[in-house]
């Protein structure tokens, strides 16, 4: 391993917006998305709240989740990847943590003890990896834990009491802020405070009703640098797969191959150690997809679904060929000559 001169590359945005109810998280998310890309995919866990802004704030495609298990988020993210969307908006990511079917519920199902996190933590990491490796911009909203501040002010000789909602820590895992480039904390007056930023121009600033101007600042920062590495959604994407193959090609079955590198069996105790998934029996991949769906990373899930779809099409073609051969035998006499 040798050190080399660091080079800044163009990248895709990873932005988080947290705040209390009514602070304008969804509106801000959609407004920023509108100015960052042409095609927007929204994962809505807020009972259709995003769609109330459709057309007025931005045009977008939406999937509304009713159960907030990690695999539901992963399925939606994988669909957005396949759809080639420029921007993925997740509204909100808090439900994956504390909603019905979310991480905390998974922990409770296993007794709520420390050992339960051996299952829950990998699920959380898969969700984070799927967001970080998405090939477009990602904007996530999160609810804030609520508190209230009571202040007394004097105006024209009269005392007035003012109650203000305060957004505290986001409803998500404590270490999640480390994963984002920019973090906005919104208050009920629709003012955003940049509490974290890798973009120097935004460090520590306060923005009233963030929108197009913020988006333009982010776009300038994101486009500053060498061209993005081919096939990489983000220079910070985990490099866990060593095998690669052509990306974005359409195979002989008319299916589009995943953009991510083909996974390999990396454990020495596995029978197919060192082999790519497309080099092993497709039935094995289909079995893995059925039995280990919740434990797969986003690239693994993409490839498992792709290879399973290939197997299904191949089986259907083989069945049709067999029916055709039997039909051909039925219309021929025993001497092999066709019946007139």
N, C-alpha and C positions, 0 to 999 in steps of 0.2 A: 504494500500500500504506500502510495507516494502523495505528498501534498501538491496541490496545484493552485494557481492564482484564482481567486474567487471571481466569478462573473455574475452580475445581476442579469436575470432573465425576465422577460415579460411574463406576466402571471395572471391568474384569475382570482377574483376577489373572494375572500371569506369574511363576511360581515355578520355581526350579531347585534340585535336590538332588544334590549330588555326594558321593562317598565311596568307600572301598575295598569289596571284596567282604565281605558279612556285616555291613555297617554299618546295614542296615535301610532302604535307599533305597526299594525297592518297597513295603514294608509302610507306611512313612510316607506315601508318595505316595498310596496307596489310602485310607488313613485320613483324610488331609486332604481328598481328593476327596469322600469320603462325607459330610463335614460342610459342603462348599461347594456341592454341587448334588445334584439328584435323579437325573439320567441321566448315566452316566459311560461314555466311550469310551476304551479302552486300546489303544495301539499297542505291541505286545510284540515286542521283538527278542531276548529272553533265553530263547528256547526254552521258552515256556510258563510261565515262573516266576510271572508275575502271576496266572495262573489257579489256582495253588495256594492263593491267599488268597480265591478267590471264595466268597461266602457267609459266610465267617468274619469277614473284615475289611470287605468291601463287595460289593455287587452291581454288576456292570458288563458291558458288551459288549466283546469283544476281537477284534482282528485280529492274527495272528501273522505277522510278516515273515520270509522266508527269505533274501531278497536285500535289501541295505540301500542301494540306489541312491536318490538324492534323489527321483526320480520315484515310487518306491514309497511313500516317506513322504508326498509330495504327494497321491498318490491316496488314501491312507488319511485324511489330514487333510480332503480334499475330501468324502469319504464321511461323515466325522463332522459336517461343516458341514451337509450335506444331511439328515443324520439328526436335526439339532436338539439335539445333546447339550449339557448344561450344562457339563460338564468334559471336557477332553481331557487324558489322561495318556500321555506318551510315555516308554516304558521299554525301551531307553534311547536318548538322542540321540547317544551316543558312537559307535554303529555307523554312523551317517550320515557320520561323519568317518573312522573307521579300520576299519570292517567290510567284509565282502565286497560290492563294488560301490559303496562309499562314496567320499567326496571324494578321499582320498589314493590310492585305487586308480585313480580317474579321472586323477589327475595322473601316476601311474606309467605308465599306458597311453600318455600323450603325451610320454614320455621323461623325466618328472620335472624338466623345466627350467622356468625362470621363465615362459616363454611358455605353458606348460600351465595356469598359474593364470588365464589370460585366459578359459578355459573353466570352470574349477572354481569360481572366486570367484562368478560369477553364479549358479551352482547353489546354493552355500551361502546366498547372499542370498535366493534364492527360498524356500528352506526357512525361513529366519528370518522373512521376510515372511508366509509362510503361518501360522506360529505366532503372530505379533504381531497378525494381522488375524482370527484365529479368534474367532467371536462369543460364546465362553464362556471360562471359566477354563482356563488351560493350566498343567500341572505336568510338568516334564521331569526325568528322572534322568540322571546322567552318571557314568561310572566315573572314579575318580581314579587317576593314576599312583601306583604303589606305592613305598613305602620302609619301612624298619623302624628303630625306635629301641630300643636296648638300654640299660637302666638297671639299676643295682645299688642295692638298698636293704638296710638292716640292721634285722632284727627279732629281738628277744630274743637279741641277741648273735650272730646268724647272718646271713650275707650271702646275699641272694637276687637272682638275675638275672631281670629281667623283659623280655620282648620284646613290643613293641607295634607293630601295623601303623599306618602313617601314610598318610593320603590327601593327596597333593600336588595339583598342578594337574589340572583335569579333562581327560579325553581329548576334546577338542573344540578348535575354533579359539580362539586366545588372547583375541580381543576379544568373545567371546560373552557374558561376564557383563554387559556394558553394556546388553544387551537386556532383562534381567529386572528385575522390581521387587524381588524378594527372592531371596537366594541362601543356601541352607543347606549347610554343610559337616558331614557326618556322620562319626563315628569308630566303631570296632568295639564301643564300649560303648553305642552307640545314642544318643549325645549330639550334638545339633546346635548348631553355632555359626553365628550369623547374620553372614556376612562382608560382605553388602551388603543394604541395605534402604532403600526409599523410604518405608516406614512407620516413623515416628519411634519408635513404641512398641517396635519390635523391634531397633532399631539396636544392634549389638554384643552382644546378649544370648546366653546359652547355655541350651539347653532340653534336658532329659532326656526321651527318648522323646516327641517332639513329636506332638500329636494334636489332639483337639477344642478344647482351650484356645487353641492357636495358630490353628486355623481360625476360631474366634470373633473373635479379635483382628484377623485379616485381613479378615473379613466386615465388621466395624465400620469399619475403615479404607476399604474399597472402597465402602461405601454412603454415606460421608460426602461430600456435595457435591451439585451440581445434577444433575438426571436426565441419564442418558447420552444423548449426541446420537443422534437417530433414524438407524437404519441403520448406526451405527458400532459396531464391536466394541470399539474402543479409541480414545481420543482421540489416541493416538500413531500410529495407522495411517497409512501413507503416502497422501498425497492426490495421486496421480499421474493420476487419471482425472477429467476435468471433466464429461463427459456423465453424466447420471443418468436413471433411469426408475423406474417403480413397482417396489417390491421385494416379494417373497414372493407375487406374484400367480400364479394358475394360468392358463396360456394356453389358446387354443382347442384345443390338442392334448392337454390334460390334464396337461401338464408344469409343474412348479413353476419359475418363473424364479429365477435366482440372486439372492441378497441384495446382492451387490456391484454397484457401478456398471458399466454396460456399457463394455468397453474401446473405445478409439478408435485409429485409425491416426494416430500423432503425428509421424511423420517426413515432412517436406515432399517428399522424393524418392519417397515411396510413391504409387502410383496412386490409392489411396482415402484420401489424406491428409484428416484432419478428419472422416471418417465413422465412425459407430459400427459395431461388428462386425455388428449386426443389420440394417444398412442396405446390406450388400454381399452378393454371391451366396453362398449357404450352402456351395456347393461349395468356395469359396476358404477358408472357415473350416475345413471338414473336411480340406482339404489341409494347412493350417497345423497342425491337431491331429496329423495323421499324421507330418509332417516335422519339427515343432519342439516336440514334446511336452515334452522335457526342458528347454527354454528358456523355457517359459511360467511366469508368476507364477500364484499360486493363483487370483485372480479371472479371469485370462485362461483358465486351464484350465477353470474352472467354466463360463464362457460358451461356450468352444469345444465342450465336451461337450454343453451344453444345445442350442446351435444345430445341432450335428451330429445330435442325437437328433430335433430338429424336422424336419430335412431327411429323415431316414430314414422317419419317420412319414408325411410328405407324399408321398414317393416311393411308399410302400406304398399309400396311398390312391389316388394317381393310377393305379397299376397295377391296383388293384381296379376303379376306375371304367372303365378301358379294357377290361378283361375283361368287365365288365357290358355295356358298349356293344356289343362284338362279339357277345356272346350274344344281345342284343336284336335285332341285325341278322339273326342266323341263324334266328330263329323268325318272321321277317316275310317275306312274298312280295315280289316286285319292285314291286308296285303300292302297297306300304305298308300293306296290310290284314293284320291278324293272322291267323295260321293257326288254324282251328277245332280 
